[in-house]
């Protein structure tokens, strides 16, 4: 395996990830996308000012990532419904399964190297 190719691939993937996270962070702040990202909240409360030009809308911010990680299942259920809770559990258990498979592989590799 060529290290240069691996680094180039990792650089491209990390760059695209940062680009897409920045675009998501910017697009979710735009007034025309409010109904997409905050549909239930808009239906419940319509008292926000959306017509003014605010520079903060065009600055990517990762604060939504921290807020989403601190969100409990009850808050997700209240805000997005049961489908979102089930989808979240599927994703979490998939990553746990992947984590334990990697841990199992590493343990197996460690035992083989020590025993040899």
Residue, then its C-alpha position, 0 to 999 in steps of 0.5 A: x500500500x502506498x502511503x501517499x495514496x492513503x494520505x491523499x484519500x484521507x485528505x480528500x475525505x476529511x476535506x469533503x466532510x468539513x465542506x458538507x458539515x459547513x454547508x449543512x451548518x450554513x443552509x440550516x440557518x437560512x430562512x427558506x430552509x426553516x420548514x425543512x429543519x424545524x418543521x414541528x417547531x414552526x408549526x407550534x411557534x411562528x414568532x421569529x424574525x426571518x426577513x433581516x439580513x444577518x451575517x451570522x447565518x453565513x458563518x458555519x458553526x459546529x454548535x449544533x453537533x454538541x447540542x445534538x449529542x446532548x439530546x435525550x431520547x425524550x427530547x427527540x421524541x417530543x421534537x421529531x416523533x417516534x420514527x426519529x427515536x427508532x432511527x437513532x437507536x438503529x444508528x447507535x446500535x449499528x455503531x456499537x456493533x461496529x465498535x465491538x467487532x473492531x475490538x474483537x478483531x484487535x483482541x484476536x490480533x493481540x492474542x495471536x501476536x503475544x502467543x506467537 
